[in-house]
């Protein structure tokens, strides 16, 4: 992947993060990504840094979605079990 494509992917993933946070109503933890302290606008940074940021952000987002999905599933399961007990 060329650097410009990687920077665009970096920007898109960051937009996904912001939209997901907006829908949740709170910030999500992206510790690995935030620790890198590189943003898509830093186009003078080496391609390898953007690659690392993209991988970290994708991983952090996947973890956040998984955690949120499993907590939703637990809530749905509790509701379902509670409904059948009545």
Biopython code that builds the backbone (N, CA, C, O; Angstrom):
import numpy as np
from Bio.PDB.StructureBuilder import StructureBuilder

atoms = [
    (1, "UNK", "N", (0.850, -1.169, 0.000)),
    (1, "UNK", "CA", (0.000, 0.000, 0.000)),
    (1, "UNK", "C", (0.902, 1.241, 0.000)),
    (1, "UNK", "O", (1.898, 1.304, 0.721)),
    (2, "UNK", "N", (0.535, 2.206, -0.810)),
    (2, "UNK", "CA", (1.308, 3.445, -0.850)),
    (2, "UNK", "C", (1.023, 4.288, 0.385)),
    (2, "UNK", "O", (-0.002, 4.115, 1.044)),
    (3, "UNK", "N", (1.926, 5.187, 0.688)),
    (3, "UNK", "CA", (1.800, 6.003, 1.900)),
    (3, "UNK", "C", (0.509, 6.814, 1.892)),
    (3, "UNK", "O", (-0.176, 6.885, 2.912)),
    (4, "UNK", "N", (0.166, 7.424, 0.767)),
    (4, "UNK", "CA", (-1.039, 8.252, 0.720)),
    (4, "UNK", "C", (-2.294, 7.413, 0.982)),
    (4, "UNK", "O", (-3.235, 7.887, 1.617)),
    (5, "UNK", "N", (-2.308, 6.192, 0.506)),
    (5, "UNK", "CA", (-3.432, 5.294, 0.768)),
    (5, "UNK", "C", (-3.494, 4.923, 2.248)),
    (5, "UNK", "O", (-4.574, 4.824, 2.830)),
    (6, "UNK", "N", (-2.345, 4.722, 2.834)),
    (6, "UNK", "CA", (-2.271, 4.394, 4.257)),
    (6, "UNK", "C", (-2.752, 5.567, 5.108)),
    (6, "UNK", "O", (-3.466, 5.370, 6.091)),
    (7, "UNK", "N", (-2.367, 6.780, 4.737)),
    (7, "UNK", "CA", (-2.812, 7.977, 5.463)),
    (7, "UNK", "C", (-4.333, 8.123, 5.331)),
    (7, "UNK", "O", (-5.008, 8.478, 6.297)),
    (8, "UNK", "N", (-4.867, 7.852, 4.149)),
    (8, "UNK", "CA", (-6.327, 7.913, 3.955)),
    (8, "UNK", "C", (-7.031, 6.862, 4.806)),
    (8, "UNK", "O", (-8.062, 7.151, 5.415)),
    (9, "UNK", "N", (-6.497, 5.665, 4.856)),
    (9, "UNK", "CA", (-7.067, 4.609, 5.699)),
    (9, "UNK", "C", (-7.001, 5.013, 7.172)),
    (9, "UNK", "O", (-7.941, 4.773, 7.929)),
    (10, "UNK", "N", (-5.910, 5.613, 7.564)),
    (10, "UNK", "CA", (-5.735, 6.103, 8.934)),
    (10, "UNK", "C", (-6.854, 7.102, 9.255)),
    (10, "UNK", "O", (-7.484, 7.015, 10.309)),
    (11, "UNK", "N", (-7.094, 8.037, 8.353)),
    (11, "UNK", "CA", (-8.151, 9.035, 8.545)),
    (11, "UNK", "C", (-9.525, 8.378, 8.625)),
    (11, "UNK", "O", (-10.336, 8.746, 9.474)),
    (12, "UNK", "N", (-9.791, 7.425, 7.765)),
    (12, "UNK", "CA", (-11.086, 6.743, 7.784)),
    (12, "UNK", "C", (-11.320, 5.992, 9.099)),
    (12, "UNK", "O", (-12.412, 6.042, 9.665)),
    (13, "UNK", "N", (-10.299, 5.308, 9.570)),
    (13, "UNK", "CA", (-10.438, 4.592, 10.841)),
    (13, "UNK", "C", (-10.666, 5.558, 12.001)),
    (13, "UNK", "O", (-11.420, 5.256, 12.925)),
    (14, "UNK", "N", (-10.019, 6.709, 11.952)),
    (14, "UNK", "CA", (-10.226, 7.704, 12.997)),
    (14, "UNK", "C", (-11.653, 8.237, 12.951)),
    (14, "UNK", "O", (-12.258, 8.475, 13.996)),
    (15, "UNK", "N", (-12.193, 8.425, 11.757)),
    (15, "UNK", "CA", (-13.590, 8.842, 11.617)),
    (15, "UNK", "C", (-14.546, 7.776, 12.146)),
    (15, "UNK", "O", (-15.566, 8.098, 12.755)),
    (16, "UNK", "N", (-14.216, 6.518, 11.914)),
    (16, "UNK", "CA", (-15.023, 5.417, 12.462)),
    (16, "UNK", "C", (-15.003, 5.489, 13.983)),
    (16, "UNK", "O", (-16.038, 5.313, 14.626)),
    (17, "UNK", "N", (-13.836, 5.745, 14.561)),
    (17, "UNK", "CA", (-13.742, 5.863, 16.016)),
    (17, "UNK", "C", (-14.641, 6.987, 16.536)),
    (17, "UNK", "O", (-15.400, 6.793, 17.486)),
    (18, "UNK", "N", (-14.549, 8.152, 15.912)),
    (18, "UNK", "CA", (-15.350, 9.294, 16.364)),
    (18, "UNK", "C", (-16.847, 9.028, 16.224)),
    (18, "UNK", "O", (-17.629, 9.388, 17.104)),
    (19, "UNK", "N", (-17.242, 8.404, 15.130)),
    (19, "UNK", "CA", (-18.666, 8.102, 14.924)),
    (19, "UNK", "C", (-19.140, 7.062, 15.936)),
    (19, "UNK", "O", (-20.243, 7.182, 16.469)),
    (20, "UNK", "N", (-18.339, 6.064, 16.203)),
    (20, "UNK", "CA", (-18.700, 5.041, 17.187)),
    (20, "UNK", "C", (-18.837, 5.665, 18.577)),
    (20, "UNK", "O", (-19.772, 5.356, 19.316)),
    (21, "UNK", "N", (-17.897, 6.545, 18.921)),
    (21, "UNK", "CA", (-17.975, 7.226, 20.213)),
    (21, "UNK", "C", (-19.227, 8.102, 20.292)),
    (21, "UNK", "O", (-19.883, 8.173, 21.332)),
    (22, "UNK", "N", (-19.547, 8.763, 19.187)),
    (22, "UNK", "CA", (-20.738, 9.615, 19.166)),
    (22, "UNK", "C", (-21.995, 8.774, 19.403)),
    (22, "UNK", "O", (-22.879, 9.170, 20.164)),
    (23, "UNK", "N", (-22.069, 7.635, 18.760)),
    (23, "UNK", "CA", (-23.242, 6.773, 18.915)),
    (23, "UNK", "C", (-23.335, 6.171, 20.316)),
    (23, "UNK", "O", (-24.427, 6.008, 20.859)),
    (24, "UNK", "N", (-22.186, 5.846, 20.892)),
    (24, "UNK", "CA", (-22.180, 5.300, 22.254)),
    (24, "UNK", "C", (-22.469, 6.376, 23.294)),
    (24, "UNK", "O", (-23.029, 6.097, 24.354)),
    (25, "UNK", "N", (-22.084, 7.598, 22.981)),
    (25, "UNK", "CA", (-22.267, 8.697, 23.924)),
    (25, "UNK", "C", (-21.106, 8.857, 24.889)),
    (25, "UNK", "O", (-21.212, 9.588, 25.874)),
    (26, "UNK", "N", (-19.997, 8.178, 24.614)),
    (26, "UNK", "CA", (-18.805, 8.317, 25.449)),
    (26, "UNK", "C", (-17.571, 7.868, 24.671)),
    (26, "UNK", "O", (-17.673, 7.187, 23.651)),
    (27, "UNK", "N", (-16.426, 8.258, 25.166)),
    (27, "UNK", "CA", (-15.164, 7.887, 24.526)),
    (27, "UNK", "C", (-14.885, 6.399, 24.727)),
    (27, "UNK", "O", (-15.290, 5.801, 25.724)),
    (28, "UNK", "N", (-14.195, 5.828, 23.771)),
    (28, "UNK", "CA", (-13.762, 4.439, 23.912)),
    (28, "UNK", "C", (-12.259, 4.440, 24.159)),
    (28, "UNK", "O", (-11.549, 5.372, 23.780)),
    (29, "UNK", "N", (-11.797, 3.388, 24.795)),
    (29, "UNK", "CA", (-10.362, 3.288, 25.072)),
    (29, "UNK", "C", (-9.624, 2.800, 23.833)),
    (29, "UNK", "O", (-9.893, 1.724, 23.300)),
    (30, "UNK", "N", (-8.700, 3.618, 23.403)),
    (30, "UNK", "CA", (-7.810, 3.251, 22.299)),
    (30, "UNK", "C", (-6.387, 3.518, 22.793)),
    (30, "UNK", "O", (-5.638, 4.295, 22.201)),
    (31, "UNK", "N", (-6.042, 2.854, 23.886)),
    (31, "UNK", "CA", (-4.768, 3.117, 24.548)),
    (31, "UNK", "C", (-3.559, 2.902, 23.648)),
    (31, "UNK", "O", (-2.636, 3.716, 23.630)),
    (32, "UNK", "N", (-3.569, 1.812, 22.909)),
    (32, "UNK", "CA", (-2.421, 1.518, 22.052)),
    (32, "UNK", "C", (-2.261, 2.604, 20.985)),
    (32, "UNK", "O", (-1.154, 3.081, 20.736)),
    (33, "UNK", "N", (-3.369, 2.986, 20.361)),
    (33, "UNK", "CA", (-3.332, 4.024, 19.326)),
    (33, "UNK", "C", (-2.941, 5.377, 19.923)),
    (33, "UNK", "O", (-2.069, 6.065, 19.392)),
    (34, "UNK", "N", (-3.583, 5.751, 21.020)),
    (34, "UNK", "CA", (-3.304, 7.053, 21.639)),
    (34, "UNK", "C", (-1.850, 7.155, 22.102)),
    (34, "UNK", "O", (-1.250, 8.229, 22.052)),
    (35, "UNK", "N", (-1.293, 6.039, 22.550)),
    (35, "UNK", "CA", (0.094, 6.021, 23.008)),
    (35, "UNK", "C", (1.057, 6.383, 21.875)),
    (35, "UNK", "O", (2.104, 6.983, 22.121)),
    (36, "UNK", "N", (0.711, 6.021, 20.639)),
    (36, "UNK", "CA", (1.590, 6.297, 19.492)),
    (36, "UNK", "C", (1.677, 7.784, 19.175)),
    (36, "UNK", "O", (2.675, 8.245, 18.622)),
    (37, "UNK", "N", (0.639, 8.535, 19.523)),
    (37, "UNK", "CA", (0.614, 9.990, 19.331)),
    (37, "UNK", "C", (0.924, 10.388, 17.888)),
    (37, "UNK", "O", (1.756, 11.262, 17.646)),
    (38, "UNK", "N", (0.261, 9.753, 16.943)),
    (38, "UNK", "CA", (0.366, 10.121, 15.534)),
    (38, "UNK", "C", (-1.052, 10.193, 14.964)),
    (38, "UNK", "O", (-1.880, 9.314, 15.202)),
    (39, "UNK", "N", (-1.304, 11.235, 14.227)),
    (39, "UNK", "CA", (-2.611, 11.443, 13.622)),
    (39, "UNK", "C", (-2.463, 11.498, 12.104)),
    (39, "UNK", "O", (-1.363, 11.725, 11.599)),
    (40, "UNK", "N", (-3.549, 11.294, 11.376)),
    (40, "UNK", "CA", (-3.466, 11.277, 9.913)),
    (40, "UNK", "C", (-2.903, 12.568, 9.320)),
    (40, "UNK", "O", (-2.277, 12.548, 8.260)),
    (41, "UNK", "N", (-3.123, 13.659, 9.988)),
    (41, "UNK", "CA", (-2.649, 14.944, 9.465)),
    (41, "UNK", "C", (-1.117, 15.044, 9.483)),
    (41, "UNK", "O", (-0.544, 15.911, 8.823)),
    (42, "UNK", "N", (-0.471, 14.176, 10.222)),
    (42, "UNK", "CA", (1.001, 14.173, 10.315)),
    (42, "UNK", "C", (1.586, 13.468, 9.091)),
    (42, "UNK", "O", (2.224, 12.421, 9.210)),
    (43, "UNK", "N", (1.363, 14.049, 7.927)),
    (43, "UNK", "CA", (1.773, 13.388, 6.684)),
    (43, "UNK", "C", (3.280, 13.336, 6.490)),
    (43, "UNK", "O", (3.772, 12.587, 5.647)),
    (44, "UNK", "N", (4.012, 14.122, 7.260)),
    (44, "UNK", "CA", (5.472, 14.075, 7.141)),
    (44, "UNK", "C", (6.084, 12.915, 7.921)),
    (44, "UNK", "O", (7.270, 12.617, 7.786)),
    (45, "UNK", "N", (5.249, 12.262, 8.744)),
    (45, "UNK", "CA", (5.742, 11.101, 9.490)),
    (45, "UNK", "C", (5.992, 9.945, 8.519)),
    (45, "UNK", "O", (5.339, 9.858, 7.480)),
    (46, "UNK", "N", (6.913, 9.075, 8.846)),
    (46, "UNK", "CA", (7.210, 7.945, 7.958)),
    (46, "UNK", "C", (6.008, 7.014, 7.769)),
    (46, "UNK", "O", (5.138, 6.910, 8.634)),
    (47, "UNK", "N", (5.987, 6.362, 6.652)),
    (47, "UNK", "CA", (4.932, 5.404, 6.317)),
    (47, "UNK", "C", (4.799, 4.343, 7.414)),
    (47, "UNK", "O", (3.687, 3.942, 7.758)),
    (48, "UNK", "N", (5.915, 3.894, 7.956)),
    (48, "UNK", "CA", (5.898, 2.853, 8.992)),
    (48, "UNK", "C", (5.123, 3.307, 10.227)),
    (48, "UNK", "O", (4.457, 2.495, 10.869)),
    (49, "UNK", "N", (5.200, 4.585, 10.565)),
    (49, "UNK", "CA", (4.456, 5.103, 11.731)),
    (49, "UNK", "C", (2.953, 5.068, 11.468)),
    (49, "UNK", "O", (2.173, 4.711, 12.351)),
    (50, "UNK", "N", (2.545, 5.438, 10.251)),
    (50, "UNK", "CA", (1.125, 5.391, 9.910)),
    (50, "UNK", "C", (0.639, 3.948, 9.869)),
    (50, "UNK", "O", (-0.482, 3.655, 10.284)),
    (51, "UNK", "N", (1.472, 3.056, 9.374)),
    (51, "UNK", "CA", (1.123, 1.641, 9.350)),
    (51, "UNK", "C", (0.897, 1.131, 10.772)),
    (51, "UNK", "O", (-0.079, 0.428, 11.034)),
    (52, "UNK", "N", (1.780, 1.478, 11.671)),
    (52, "UNK", "CA", (1.643, 1.068, 13.064)),
    (52, "UNK", "C", (0.377, 1.668, 13.688)),
    (52, "UNK", "O", (-0.328, 1.000, 14.445)),
    (53, "UNK", "N", (0.101, 2.920, 13.362)),
    (53, "UNK", "CA", (-1.094, 3.583, 13.896)),
    (53, "UNK", "C", (-2.365, 2.927, 13.373)),
    (53, "UNK", "O", (-3.309, 2.717, 14.134)),
    (54, "UNK", "N", (-2.402, 2.603, 12.088)),
    (54, "UNK", "CA", (-3.571, 1.955, 11.489)),
    (54, "UNK", "C", (-3.815, 0.600, 12.153)),
    (54, "UNK", "O", (-4.947, 0.266, 12.500)),
    (55, "UNK", "N", (-2.759, -0.163, 12.326)),
    (55, "UNK", "CA", (-2.909, -1.477, 12.960)),
    (55, "UNK", "C", (-3.382, -1.352, 14.407)),
    (55, "UNK", "O", (-4.240, -2.116, 14.850)),
    (56, "UNK", "N", (-2.826, -0.392, 15.141)),
    (56, "UNK", "CA", (-3.209, -0.194, 16.541)),
    (56, "UNK", "C", (-4.659, 0.271, 16.645)),
    (56, "UNK", "O", (-5.416, -0.229, 17.476)),
    (57, "UNK", "N", (-5.043, 1.227, 15.802)),
    (57, "UNK", "CA", (-6.406, 1.746, 15.854)),
    (57, "UNK", "C", (-7.413, 0.679, 15.449)),
    (57, "UNK", "O", (-8.461, 0.553, 16.081)),
    (58, "UNK", "N", (-7.119, -0.078, 14.422)),
    (58, "UNK", "CA", (-8.013, -1.164, 14.004)),
    (58, "UNK", "C", (-8.179, -2.185, 15.128)),
    (58, "UNK", "O", (-9.286, -2.659, 15.383)),
    (59, "UNK", "N", (-7.097, -2.514, 15.785)),
    (59, "UNK", "CA", (-7.149, -3.467, 16.894)),
    (59, "UNK", "C", (-7.956, -2.911, 18.068)),
    (59, "UNK", "O", (-8.794, -3.608, 18.639)),
    (60, "UNK", "N", (-7.699, -1.657, 18.419)),
    (60, "UNK", "CA", (-8.432, -1.026, 19.522)),
    (60, "UNK", "C", (-9.925, -0.933, 19.212)),
    (60, "UNK", "O", (-10.757, -1.175, 20.086)),
    (61, "UNK", "N", (-10.266, -0.583, 17.972)),
    (61, "UNK", "CA", (-11.674, -0.497, 17.590)),
    (61, "UNK", "C", (-12.345, -1.865, 17.646)),
    (61, "UNK", "O", (-13.469, -1.997, 18.132)),
    (62, "UNK", "N", (-11.656, -2.866, 17.151)),
    (62, "UNK", "CA", (-12.213, -4.219, 17.176)),
    (62, "UNK", "C", (-12.465, -4.666, 18.616)),
    (62, "UNK", "O", (-13.493, -5.279, 18.905)),
    (63, "UNK", "N", (-11.537, -4.362, 19.510)),
    (63, "UNK", "CA", (-11.718, -4.731, 20.914)),
    (63, "UNK", "C", (-12.903, -3.992, 21.526)),
    (63, "UNK", "O", (-13.692, -4.585, 22.262)),
    (64, "UNK", "N", (-13.034, -2.703, 21.226)),
    (64, "UNK", "CA", (-14.129, -1.906, 21.771)),
    (64, "UNK", "C", (-15.477, -2.433, 21.277)),
    (64, "UNK", "O", (-16.424, -2.541, 22.056)),
    (65, "UNK", "N", (-15.565, -2.757, 20.001)),
    (65, "UNK", "CA", (-16.811, -3.282, 19.442)),
    (65, "UNK", "C", (-17.139, -4.640, 20.064)),
    (65, "UNK", "O", (-18.293, -4.912, 20.397)),
    (66, "UNK", "N", (-16.132, -5.480, 20.216)),
    (66, "UNK", "CA", (-16.342, -6.796, 20.822)),
    (66, "UNK", "C", (-16.831, -6.659, 22.257)),
    (66, "UNK", "O", (-17.769, -7.346, 22.664)),
    (67, "UNK", "N", (-16.201, -5.777, 23.022)),
    (67, "UNK", "CA", (-16.612, -5.572, 24.415)),
    (67, "UNK", "C", (-18.032, -5.043, 24.490)),
    (67, "UNK", "O", (-18.828, -5.494, 25.313)),
    (68, "UNK", "N", (-18.350, -4.081, 23.626)),
    (68, "UNK", "CA", (-19.686, -3.503, 23.627)),
    (68, "UNK", "C", (-20.722, -4.539, 23.190)),
    (68, "UNK", "O", (-21.809, -4.614, 23.763)),
    (69, "UNK", "N", (-20.388, -5.328, 22.185)),
    (69, "UNK", "CA", (-21.313, -6.354, 21.691)),
    (69, "UNK", "C", (-21.573, -7.413, 22.748)),
    (69, "UNK", "O", (-22.713, -7.847, 22.919)),
    (70, "UNK", "N", (-20.542, -7.835, 23.457)),
    (70, "UNK", "CA", (-20.740, -8.863, 24.469)),
    (70, "UNK", "C", (-21.530, -8.318, 25.649)),
    (70, "UNK", "O", (-22.287, -9.068, 26.265)),
    (71, "UNK", "N", (-21.381, -7.038, 25.985)),
    (71, "UNK", "CA", (-22.182, -6.480, 27.074)),
    (71, "UNK", "C", (-23.631, -6.334, 26.635)),
    (71, "UNK", "O", (-24.533, -6.514, 27.452)),
    (72, "UNK", "N", (-23.883, -6.008, 25.358)),
    (72, "UNK", "CA", (-25.245, -5.966, 24.840)),
    (72, "UNK", "C", (-25.859, -7.351, 24.851)),
    (72, "UNK", "O", (-27.028, -7.506, 25.206)),
    (73, "UNK", "N", (-25.094, -8.359, 24.469)),
    (73, "UNK", "CA", (-25.578, -9.734, 24.447)),
    (73, "UNK", "C", (-25.929, -10.189, 25.852)),
    (73, "UNK", "O", (-26.949, -10.849, 26.052)),
    (74, "UNK", "N", (-25.088, -9.842, 26.838)),
    (74, "UNK", "CA", (-25.365, -10.204, 28.222)),
    (74, "UNK", "C", (-26.673, -9.564, 28.687)),
    (74, "UNK", "O", (-27.483, -10.216, 29.346)),
    (75, "UNK", "N", (-26.880, -8.300, 28.349)),
    (75, "UNK", "CA", (-28.096, -7.596, 28.740)),
    (75, "UNK", "C", (-29.307, -8.231, 28.068)),
    (75, "UNK", "O", (-30.336, -8.441, 28.711)),
    (76, "UNK", "N", (-29.188, -8.538, 26.776)),
    (76, "UNK", "CA", (-30.284, -9.182, 26.064)),
    (76, "UNK", "C", (-30.590, -10.549, 26.666)),
    (76, "UNK", "O", (-31.753, -10.925, 26.809)),
    (77, "UNK", "N", (-29.539, -11.289, 27.017)),
    (77, "UNK", "CA", (-29.721, -12.610, 27.615)),
    (77, "UNK", "C", (-30.412, -12.485, 28.966)),
    (77, "UNK", "O", (-31.322, -13.258, 29.267)),
    (78, "UNK", "N", (-29.992, -11.522, 29.784)),
    (78, "UNK", "CA", (-30.621, -11.333, 31.088)),
    (78, "UNK", "C", (-32.091, -10.981, 30.932)),
    (78, "UNK", "O", (-32.934, -11.482, 31.677)),
    (79, "UNK", "N", (-32.405, -10.116, 29.963)),
    (79, "UNK", "CA", (-33.790, -9.757, 29.698)),
    (79, "UNK", "C", (-34.583, -10.982, 29.271)),
    (79, "UNK", "O", (-35.712, -11.189, 29.715)),
    (80, "UNK", "N", (-33.983, -11.789, 28.408)),
    (80, "UNK", "CA", (-34.662, -12.979, 27.896)),
    (80, "UNK", "C", (-34.917, -13.973, 29.021)),
    (80, "UNK", "O", (-36.009, -14.533, 29.123)),
    (81, "UNK", "N", (-33.919, -14.191, 29.856)),
    (81, "UNK", "CA", (-34.048, -15.133, 30.972)),
    (81, "UNK", "C", (-35.086, -14.602, 31.963)),
    (81, "UNK", "O", (-35.928, -15.357, 32.449)),
    (82, "UNK", "N", (-35.024, -13.328, 32.254)),
    (82, "UNK", "CA", (-35.986, -12.721, 33.163)),
    (82, "UNK", "C", (-37.399, -12.811, 32.630)),
    (82, "UNK", "O", (-38.348, -12.985, 33.395)),
    (83, "UNK", "N", (-37.543, -12.695, 31.325)),
    (83, "UNK", "CA", (-38.873, -12.768, 30.684)),
    (83, "UNK", "C", (-39.452, -14.171, 30.817)),
    (83, "UNK", "O", (-40.650, -14.329, 31.053)),
    (84, "UNK", "N", (-38.621, -15.175, 30.669)),
    (84, "UNK", "CA", (-39.101, -16.556, 30.741)),
    (84, "UNK", "C", (-39.397, -16.999, 32.170)),
    (84, "UNK", "O", (-40.158, -17.944, 32.373)),
    (85, "UNK", "N", (-38.816, -16.341, 33.152)),
    (85, "UNK", "CA", (-39.072, -16.713, 34.552)),
    (85, "UNK", "C", (-40.435, -16.247, 35.016)),
    (85, "UNK", "O", (-40.995, -16.820, 35.951)),
    (86, "UNK", "N", (-40.978, -15.228, 34.390)),
    (86, "UNK", "CA", (-42.253, -14.649, 34.826)),
    (86, "UNK", "C", (-43.413, -15.554, 34.603)),
    (86, "UNK", "O", (-44.547, -15.195, 34.923)),
]
sb = StructureBuilder()
sb.init_structure("model")
sb.init_model(0)
sb.init_chain("A")
sb.init_seg("    ")
for serial, (resi, resn, name, xyz) in enumerate(atoms, 1):
    if name == "N":
        sb.init_residue(resn, " ", resi, " ")
    sb.init_atom(name, np.array(xyz, "f"), 0.0, 1.0, " ", f" {name:<3s}", serial, name[0])
structure = sb.get_structure()
